[in-house]
Amino acid sequence: MMPANPLPAQVLALDDLQGIEAGAQRHEVPCGDGAMVWHSWGEGAPVVLLHGGSGSWTHWVRNIAALVGAGHQAWIPDLPGFGDSARPPFGGDADALPGPMEAALQALLGDALGATVRGFRVVEARTTATAERRPVTLACQVAGTELPPAEQVQALRRAVAAYFERRLLAMEYQEPRDRLSAHKDELLALRQRAMAEQSRLEARALELERQLAQQRRRSDELDQQRLAVRVELATEAHALEHLQGLQAELGQRRDHLRSQRDSHAQTQREIRREVEALQREINQYSTAGDVAKVQPLLERLRGQEPRLRSLEDGIDRCNEQLADVQAMLAHVLDKLPAGALAVQRAKARQTALDQVAAEVAKLADELAGRQREAEQEAGRLDRLRFELEASRQQVLDLQQRLDRLQPIRVRAIG
């Protein structure tokens, strides 16, 4: 069905171009990640018009009214990747057009309809494959009007330029520029954040390295001190064990001397009792005048005197040696408390150093944990750098897109 408002007979200003656009029916068919946009005017035998290697449906604005007036239905797409249409699913040149075009023609016109197709040379050549698979006739001419004079051409160019100025600046140019500006701001913020994060991590790494070096020095000092205390403890313990062994040995020597002295004394007492008994017998026989019995008794009495002197000397030697042993034992007993105290102090120092070493080991574990956290933060910094690179790539992509759009904008304006 034709639109209610008549189409402008000539396109000399932006209002005329907008009138042509307002009189169209808009159609969308799937294409790539979006849709291919078509415009149609009028009723009757369909005529498909394809623009060239750049641009949009506006290339045909001065043919539309004439075709509709001649009883045709004009179908004009924005080819994939141009105008409002999405890019083709694959490829980036004219070889990528036949597939999407065939699908679009099938969806919009169907196999039962024939159509005249007219396009710029490169596009028309690529549509031959599509025409061979569909009932579409390639026409050599397009119904239209006579070419307008030069001033009308200039007016048409100005109208199309104004149209593209509005579309490109509002949709295809301004939006990437806004996104580019936003991405540049984001890129700057990410760079500043990355620099701040890197500075913070470097400062933290230096502080951790300083603390680790200090901890290693402290650990080495503690190892030396613990070794010295172990040597001291071993020395004191050995000395105490020596004193205790000497005490036991002296005690045994003392007991032996006492036993020997007591044995000598016992023998001495027995001999003295025997001597007293002999003296009584001698006195008895002397009183009785029995000289014969006195003489053997005197011999026996004289024989006991050396034994008594020997026993007396043995008892004296035992007492002397016992006195020496008692003196040495007293000296050992005097040293034992000091030795035990020295061992106790060495053990206390060893316990204290073990506690300090445990604290140092705990601190080392904490520093190792903080170092692992720093490594994890370094991983986050790497991810931040990845985001920075991705943002930088987006900026480059947007800039390239703007660079690609700029010639189109220049041609539209010019």
DOMI-944728 format. One record per residue (C-alpha): residue in one letter; residue number from 0; x, y, z. Coordinates in steps of 0.5 Angstrom, whole numbers, always signed. Each point is the difference from the previous one (the first is absolute). Layout:
<lumdrens>
LUMDREN,A,NUM,X,Y,Z .
...
</lumdrens>
This chain:
<lumdrens>
LUMDREN,M,0,+0,+0,+0 .
LUMDREN,M,1,+3,+7,-2 .
LUMDREN,P,2,+1,+5,+6 .
LUMDREN,A,3,-6,+5,+0 .
LUMDREN,N,4,+5,+6,-1 .
LUMDREN,P,5,+3,+1,-7 .
LUMDREN,L,6,+7,-1,-1 .
LUMDREN,P,7,+4,+7,-2 .
LUMDREN,A,8,+1,+0,-8 .
LUMDREN,Q,9,+7,+3,+1 .
LUMDREN,V,10,+5,+0,+6 .
LUMDREN,L,11,+3,+6,+0 .
LUMDREN,A,12,+0,+1,+8 .
LUMDREN,L,13,+0,-3,+6 .
LUMDREN,D,14,-7,+0,+1 .
LUMDREN,D,15,-1,-4,-6 .
LUMDREN,L,16,+5,-5,+2 .
LUMDREN,Q,17,-4,-1,+6 .
LUMDREN,G,18,-6,+0,-3 .
LUMDREN,I,19,+2,-6,-5 .
LUMDREN,E,20,+2,-3,+7 .
LUMDREN,A,21,-6,+1,+3 .
LUMDREN,G,22,-4,-3,-6 .
LUMDREN,A,23,+4,-7,+1 .
LUMDREN,Q,24,-2,-6,+3 .
LUMDREN,R,25,+6,-3,+4 .
LUMDREN,H,26,+1,-7,+0 .
LUMDREN,E,27,+6,-4,+4 .
LUMDREN,V,28,+2,-7,-1 .
LUMDREN,P,29,+6,-4,+4 .
LUMDREN,C,30,+7,+2,-2 .
LUMDREN,G,31,+6,-2,+4 .
LUMDREN,D,32,-1,+2,+7 .
LUMDREN,G,33,-5,+5,-2 .
LUMDREN,A,34,-5,+1,-5 .
LUMDREN,M,35,+0,+3,-8 .
LUMDREN,V,36,-4,+6,-1 .
LUMDREN,W,37,-4,+1,-6 .
LUMDREN,H,38,-5,+5,-2 .
LUMDREN,S,39,-6,-1,-5 .
LUMDREN,W,40,-4,+5,-4 .
LUMDREN,G,41,-7,-1,-4 .
LUMDREN,E,42,-3,-6,-3 .
LUMDREN,G,43,+1,-4,-6 .
LUMDREN,A,44,+6,-4,-3 .
LUMDREN,P,45,+5,+0,+4 .
LUMDREN,V,46,+7,+4,-1 .
LUMDREN,V,47,+6,-1,+4 .
LUMDREN,L,48,+5,+5,+0 .
LUMDREN,L,49,+7,-1,+3 .
LUMDREN,H,50,+5,+5,+2 .
LUMDREN,G,51,+7,+0,-1 .
LUMDREN,G,52,+6,-1,+4 .
LUMDREN,S,53,-2,+5,+5 .
LUMDREN,G,54,-6,+4,+2 .
LUMDREN,S,55,-7,-2,+1 .
LUMDREN,W,56,-7,+0,-3 .
LUMDREN,T,57,+1,+7,-1 .
LUMDREN,H,58,+4,-1,-6 .
LUMDREN,W,59,-7,-1,-4 .
LUMDREN,V,60,-4,+6,+3 .
LUMDREN,R,61,-1,+3,-7 .
LUMDREN,N,62,-3,-7,-3 .
LUMDREN,I,63,-5,-2,+5 .
LUMDREN,A,64,-5,+5,-1 .
LUMDREN,A,65,+0,-1,-8 .
LUMDREN,L,66,+0,-8,+1 .
LUMDREN,V,67,-6,+1,+5 .
LUMDREN,G,68,-3,+4,-5 .
LUMDREN,A,69,+1,-5,-6 .
LUMDREN,G,70,-4,-5,+4 .
LUMDREN,H,71,+6,-4,+3 .
LUMDREN,Q,72,+2,-2,+8 .
LUMDREN,A,73,+7,+3,+1 .
LUMDREN,W,74,+4,-5,+5 .
LUMDREN,I,75,+6,+4,+3 .
LUMDREN,P,76,+5,-3,+5 .
LUMDREN,D,77,+6,+2,+4 .
LUMDREN,L,78,+4,-5,-2 .
LUMDREN,P,79,+4,-4,+6 .
LUMDREN,G,80,+5,+4,+3 .
LUMDREN,F,81,-3,+7,-2 .
LUMDREN,G,82,-5,+4,+2 .
LUMDREN,D,83,-5,-2,+6 .
LUMDREN,S,84,+2,-8,-2 .
LUMDREN,A,85,+4,-4,+4 .
LUMDREN,R,86,+7,-3,-3 .
LUMDREN,P,87,-1,-7,-4 .
LUMDREN,P,88,+1,-6,+4 .
LUMDREN,F,89,+7,-1,-3 .
LUMDREN,G,90,+4,+3,-5 .
LUMDREN,G,91,+1,+8,-1 .
LUMDREN,D,92,+0,+1,-8 .
LUMDREN,A,93,-5,-1,-5 .
LUMDREN,D,94,+1,-8,+0 .
LUMDREN,A,95,-4,+0,+7 .
LUMDREN,L,96,-6,+3,-3 .
LUMDREN,P,97,-4,-5,-4 .
LUMDREN,G,98,-1,-5,+6 .
LUMDREN,P,99,-4,+6,+4 .
LUMDREN,M,100,-3,+3,-6 .
LUMDREN,E,101,-3,-7,-3 .
LUMDREN,A,102,-3,-1,+7 .
LUMDREN,A,103,-3,+7,+1 .
LUMDREN,L,104,-3,+0,-7 .
LUMDREN,Q,105,-3,-7,+1 .
LUMDREN,A,106,-3,+3,+7 .
LUMDREN,L,107,-2,+6,-3 .
LUMDREN,L,108,-3,-2,-7 .
LUMDREN,G,109,+0,-7,+0 .
LUMDREN,D,110,+1,-5,-6 .
LUMDREN,A,111,-6,+2,-4 .
LUMDREN,L,112,+2,+7,-1 .
LUMDREN,G,113,+4,+2,-6 .
LUMDREN,A,114,+4,+6,+1 .
LUMDREN,T,115,+5,+5,-4 .
LUMDREN,V,116,+6,+1,+4 .
LUMDREN,R,117,+5,+6,-1 .
LUMDREN,G,118,+6,+2,+3 .
LUMDREN,F,119,+7,+3,+0 .
LUMDREN,R,120,+5,-4,-5 .
LUMDREN,V,121,+3,-4,+6 .
LUMDREN,V,122,-6,-1,+4 .
LUMDREN,E,123,-4,-2,-6 .
LUMDREN,A,124,+5,-5,-3 .
LUMDREN,R,125,+0,-4,+7 .
LUMDREN,T,126,-7,+0,+0 .
LUMDREN,T,127,+0,-5,-6 .
LUMDREN,A,128,+1,-6,+4 .
LUMDREN,T,129,-6,+2,+4 .
LUMDREN,A,130,-4,+1,-6 .
LUMDREN,E,131,+2,-7,-3 .
LUMDREN,R,132,-3,-3,+6 .
LUMDREN,R,133,-7,+4,+0 .
LUMDREN,P,134,-5,+3,-5 .
LUMDREN,V,135,+3,+7,+0 .
LUMDREN,T,136,+2,+3,-7 .
LUMDREN,L,137,+6,+5,+0 .
LUMDREN,A,138,-2,+6,-4 .
LUMDREN,C,139,+5,+5,-4 .
LUMDREN,Q,140,-4,+6,+1 .
LUMDREN,V,141,-4,+3,+6 .
LUMDREN,A,142,-7,+3,-1 .
LUMDREN,G,143,+1,+8,+2 .
LUMDREN,T,144,+0,+7,-2 .
LUMDREN,E,145,+5,+4,-4 .
LUMDREN,L,146,+6,+2,+3 .
LUMDREN,P,147,-1,+7,+4 .
LUMDREN,P,148,+4,+6,-2 .
LUMDREN,A,149,+6,+1,+4 .
LUMDREN,E,150,-3,+5,+5 .
LUMDREN,Q,151,-5,-6,+2 .
LUMDREN,V,152,+6,-5,+0 .
LUMDREN,Q,153,+3,+5,+5 .
LUMDREN,A,154,-6,+1,+4 .
LUMDREN,L,155,-1,-7,+0 .
LUMDREN,R,156,+7,-1,+3 .
LUMDREN,R,157,-1,+5,+5 .
LUMDREN,A,158,-7,-3,+2 .
LUMDREN,V,159,+4,-7,+1 .
LUMDREN,A,160,+6,+3,+3 .
LUMDREN,A,161,-5,+3,+5 .
LUMDREN,Y,162,-3,-6,+1 .
LUMDREN,F,163,+6,-4,+1 .
LUMDREN,E,164,+3,+6,+5 .
LUMDREN,R,165,-6,-2,+4 .
LUMDREN,R,166,+0,-7,+0 .
LUMDREN,L,167,+8,-1,+1 .
LUMDREN,L,168,+1,+5,+5 .
LUMDREN,A,169,-6,-2,+4 .
LUMDREN,M,170,+1,-8,-1 .
LUMDREN,E,171,+6,-2,-3 .
LUMDREN,Y,172,+5,+5,+1 .
LUMDREN,Q,173,-2,+4,+7 .
LUMDREN,E,174,-2,-7,+4 .
LUMDREN,P,175,+7,-3,-2 .
LUMDREN,R,176,+3,+7,+2 .
LUMDREN,D,177,-3,+0,+7 .
LUMDREN,R,178,+2,-7,+1 .
LUMDREN,L,179,+7,+2,-2 .
LUMDREN,S,180,+0,+6,+5 .
LUMDREN,A,181,-3,-5,+5 .
LUMDREN,H,182,+5,-5,-1 .
LUMDREN,K,183,+6,+5,+0 .
LUMDREN,D,184,-3,+2,+7 .
LUMDREN,E,185,+0,-7,+2 .
LUMDREN,L,186,+7,-1,-3 .
LUMDREN,L,187,+3,+6,+4 .
LUMDREN,A,188,-4,-3,+6 .
LUMDREN,L,189,+3,-7,-1 .
LUMDREN,R,190,+7,+3,-1 .
LUMDREN,Q,191,+0,+4,+6 .
LUMDREN,R,192,-3,-6,+4 .
LUMDREN,A,193,+5,-4,-3 .
LUMDREN,M,194,+6,+4,+2 .
LUMDREN,A,195,-2,+2,+7 .
LUMDREN,E,196,-1,-8,+1 .
LUMDREN,Q,197,+7,-1,-3 .
LUMDREN,S,198,+3,+5,+5 .
LUMDREN,R,199,-4,-3,+6 .
LUMDREN,L,200,+2,-7,-2 .
LUMDREN,E,201,+7,+2,-1 .
LUMDREN,A,202,+0,+4,+7 .
LUMDREN,R,203,-3,-6,+3 .
LUMDREN,A,204,+5,-5,-3 .
LUMDREN,L,205,+6,+4,+2 .
LUMDREN,E,206,-3,+0,+7 .
LUMDREN,L,207,-1,-7,+0 .
LUMDREN,E,208,+7,-1,-2 .
LUMDREN,R,209,+3,+4,+5 .
LUMDREN,Q,210,-4,-4,+5 .
LUMDREN,L,211,+2,-6,-3 .
LUMDREN,A,212,+7,+2,+1 .
LUMDREN,Q,213,-1,+2,+7 .
LUMDREN,Q,214,-3,-6,+2 .
LUMDREN,R,215,+5,-5,-4 .
LUMDREN,R,216,+6,+4,+4 .
LUMDREN,R,217,-4,-1,+7 .
LUMDREN,S,218,-1,-7,-2 .
LUMDREN,D,219,+7,-1,-1 .
LUMDREN,E,220,+2,+4,+6 .
LUMDREN,L,221,-5,-5,+4 .
LUMDREN,D,222,+3,-6,-3 .
LUMDREN,Q,223,+7,+2,+3 .
LUMDREN,Q,224,-3,+2,+7 .
LUMDREN,R,225,-3,-7,+0 .
LUMDREN,L,226,+6,-3,-2 .
LUMDREN,A,227,+4,+3,+5 .
LUMDREN,V,228,-5,-1,+6 .
LUMDREN,R,229,+0,-7,-2 .
LUMDREN,V,230,+7,-1,+0 .
LUMDREN,E,231,+0,+4,+7 .
LUMDREN,L,232,-6,-5,+2 .
LUMDREN,A,233,+4,-6,-2 .
LUMDREN,T,234,+7,+3,+4 .
LUMDREN,E,235,-4,+2,+6 .
LUMDREN,A,236,-4,-7,+0 .
LUMDREN,H,237,+6,-4,-1 .
LUMDREN,A,238,+4,+4,+6 .
LUMDREN,L,239,-6,-2,+4 .
LUMDREN,E,240,+0,-7,-2 .
LUMDREN,H,241,+7,+0,+2 .
LUMDREN,L,242,-1,+3,+6 .
LUMDREN,Q,243,-5,-5,+2 .
LUMDREN,G,244,+4,-6,-2 .
LUMDREN,L,245,+6,+3,+4 .
LUMDREN,Q,246,-5,+1,+6 .
LUMDREN,A,247,-2,-7,-1 .
LUMDREN,E,248,+7,-3,-1 .
LUMDREN,L,249,+2,+4,+6 .
LUMDREN,G,250,-5,-3,+4 .
LUMDREN,Q,251,+2,-7,-2 .
LUMDREN,R,252,+7,+2,+2 .
LUMDREN,R,253,-2,+3,+7 .
LUMDREN,D,254,-5,-6,+2 .
LUMDREN,H,255,+6,-5,-2 .
LUMDREN,L,256,+5,+4,+4 .
LUMDREN,R,257,-5,+0,+6 .
LUMDREN,S,258,-1,-7,-1 .
LUMDREN,Q,259,+7,-2,+0 .
LUMDREN,R,260,+2,+5,+6 .
LUMDREN,D,261,-6,-4,+4 .
LUMDREN,S,262,+3,-6,-2 .
LUMDREN,H,263,+7,+2,+2 .
LUMDREN,A,264,-3,+2,+7 .
LUMDREN,Q,265,-4,-6,+1 .
LUMDREN,T,266,+6,-4,-1 .
LUMDREN,Q,267,+4,+5,+5 .
LUMDREN,R,268,-5,-1,+5 .
LUMDREN,E,269,+0,-8,+0 .
LUMDREN,I,270,+8,+0,+0 .
LUMDREN,R,271,+0,+5,+6 .
LUMDREN,R,272,-5,-5,+3 .
LUMDREN,E,273,+4,-6,-1 .
LUMDREN,V,274,+6,+4,+3 .
LUMDREN,E,275,-3,+2,+6 .
LUMDREN,A,276,-2,-7,+1 .
LUMDREN,L,277,+7,-2,-1 .
LUMDREN,Q,278,+2,+5,+5 .
LUMDREN,R,279,-4,-3,+5 .
LUMDREN,E,280,+2,-7,-1 .
LUMDREN,I,281,+8,+3,+0 .
LUMDREN,N,282,-2,+3,+7 .
LUMDREN,Q,283,-3,-6,+2 .
LUMDREN,Y,284,+5,-5,-1 .
LUMDREN,S,285,+5,+5,+2 .
LUMDREN,T,286,-3,+1,+7 .
LUMDREN,A,287,+0,-8,+0 .
LUMDREN,G,288,+7,+0,-2 .
LUMDREN,D,289,-1,-4,-6 .
LUMDREN,V,290,+5,+3,-4 .
LUMDREN,A,291,+0,-6,-6 .
LUMDREN,K,292,-7,+2,-1 .
LUMDREN,V,293,+1,+8,+0 .
LUMDREN,Q,294,+6,+0,-5 .
LUMDREN,P,295,-5,-3,-6 .
LUMDREN,L,296,-5,+5,+2 .
LUMDREN,L,297,+5,+6,-1 .
LUMDREN,E,298,+2,-2,-7 .
LUMDREN,R,299,-7,+0,-2 .
LUMDREN,L,300,-1,+7,+3 .
LUMDREN,R,301,+6,+2,-3 .
LUMDREN,G,302,-3,-3,-7 .
LUMDREN,Q,303,-6,+4,+1 .
LUMDREN,E,304,+3,+7,+0 .
LUMDREN,P,305,+2,+1,-7 .
LUMDREN,R,306,-7,-2,-2 .
LUMDREN,L,307,-3,+5,+4 .
LUMDREN,R,308,+5,+6,-3 .
LUMDREN,S,309,-2,-3,-7 .
LUMDREN,L,310,-7,+1,+2 .
LUMDREN,E,311,+1,+7,+3 .
LUMDREN,D,312,+4,+2,-6 .
LUMDREN,G,313,-6,-3,-5 .
LUMDREN,I,314,-5,+4,+4 .
LUMDREN,D,315,+4,+6,+0 .
LUMDREN,R,316,+1,+0,-8 .
LUMDREN,C,317,-8,-2,+0 .
LUMDREN,N,318,-2,+6,+4 .
LUMDREN,E,319,+5,+5,-4 .
LUMDREN,Q,320,-3,-3,-7 .
LUMDREN,L,321,-7,+1,+3 .
LUMDREN,A,322,+2,+7,+2 .
LUMDREN,D,323,+2,+1,-7 .
LUMDREN,V,324,-6,-3,-3 .
LUMDREN,Q,325,-4,+4,+4 .
LUMDREN,A,326,+3,+6,-2 .
LUMDREN,M,327,-1,-1,-7 .
LUMDREN,L,328,-7,-3,+1 .
LUMDREN,A,329,-2,+7,+3 .
LUMDREN,H,330,+4,+4,-6 .
LUMDREN,V,331,-5,-4,-5 .
LUMDREN,L,332,-6,+1,+4 .
LUMDREN,D,333,+2,+7,+1 .
LUMDREN,K,334,+0,+0,-8 .
LUMDREN,L,335,-6,-4,-1 .
LUMDREN,P,336,-5,+6,+1 .
LUMDREN,A,337,+3,+5,-5 .
LUMDREN,G,338,+1,-6,-5 .
LUMDREN,A,339,-7,-1,+0 .
LUMDREN,L,340,-2,+7,+0 .
LUMDREN,A,341,+4,+1,-6 .
LUMDREN,V,342,-3,-6,-3 .
LUMDREN,Q,343,-7,+3,+2 .
LUMDREN,R,344,+2,+7,-3 .
LUMDREN,A,345,+2,-3,-7 .
LUMDREN,K,346,-6,-4,+0 .
LUMDREN,A,347,-4,+6,+1 .
LUMDREN,R,348,+4,+4,-5 .
LUMDREN,Q,349,-1,-6,-5 .
LUMDREN,T,350,-8,+0,+1 .
LUMDREN,A,351,+0,+8,-1 .
LUMDREN,L,352,+4,+0,-6 .
LUMDREN,D,353,-4,-6,-3 .
LUMDREN,Q,354,-6,+4,+2 .
LUMDREN,V,355,+3,+6,-4 .
LUMDREN,A,356,+2,-5,-6 .
LUMDREN,A,357,-8,-2,+0 .
LUMDREN,E,358,-2,+7,+0 .
LUMDREN,V,359,+5,+2,-6 .
LUMDREN,A,360,-2,-6,-4 .
LUMDREN,K,361,-8,+2,+1 .
LUMDREN,L,362,+3,+7,-2 .
LUMDREN,A,363,+3,-3,-6 .
LUMDREN,D,364,-7,-4,-2 .
LUMDREN,E,365,-3,+6,+1 .
LUMDREN,L,366,+5,+4,-5 .
LUMDREN,A,367,-1,-6,-5 .
LUMDREN,G,368,-8,+1,+0 .
LUMDREN,R,369,+1,+7,-1 .
LUMDREN,Q,370,+5,-2,-6 .
LUMDREN,R,371,-5,-4,-3 .
LUMDREN,E,372,-6,+5,+1 .
LUMDREN,A,373,+5,+5,-4 .
LUMDREN,E,374,+1,-5,-5 .
LUMDREN,Q,375,-8,-1,-1 .
LUMDREN,E,376,+0,+8,+0 .
LUMDREN,A,377,+5,-1,-5 .
LUMDREN,G,378,-5,-4,-4 .
LUMDREN,R,379,-5,+5,+1 .
LUMDREN,L,380,+5,+5,-3 .
LUMDREN,D,381,+1,-4,-6 .
LUMDREN,R,382,-8,-1,-1 .
LUMDREN,L,383,+0,+8,+1 .
LUMDREN,R,384,+5,+0,-6 .
LUMDREN,F,385,-4,-5,-4 .
LUMDREN,E,386,-6,+5,+1 .
LUMDREN,L,387,+4,+6,-2 .
LUMDREN,E,388,+3,-4,-6 .
LUMDREN,A,389,-7,-2,-2 .
LUMDREN,S,390,-3,+8,+1 .
LUMDREN,R,391,+6,+2,-4 .
LUMDREN,Q,392,-2,-5,-5 .
LUMDREN,Q,393,-7,+3,+0 .
LUMDREN,V,394,+2,+7,-1 .
LUMDREN,L,395,+4,-2,-6 .
LUMDREN,D,396,-5,-4,-3 .
LUMDREN,L,397,-5,+6,+1 .
LUMDREN,Q,398,+5,+5,-3 .
LUMDREN,Q,399,+1,-5,-6 .
LUMDREN,R,400,-8,+0,+0 .
LUMDREN,L,401,+0,+8,+0 .
LUMDREN,D,402,+6,+0,-5 .
LUMDREN,R,403,-4,-5,-5 .
LUMDREN,L,404,-7,+4,+1 .
LUMDREN,Q,405,+4,+7,-1 .
LUMDREN,P,406,+1,-1,-8 .
LUMDREN,I,407,-8,-2,+0 .
LUMDREN,R,408,-1,+6,+4 .
LUMDREN,V,409,+4,+4,-5 .
LUMDREN,R,410,-3,-2,-6 .
LUMDREN,A,411,-7,+1,+3 .
LUMDREN,I,412,+2,+7,+1 .
LUMDREN,G,413,+3,+1,-6 .
</lumdrens>
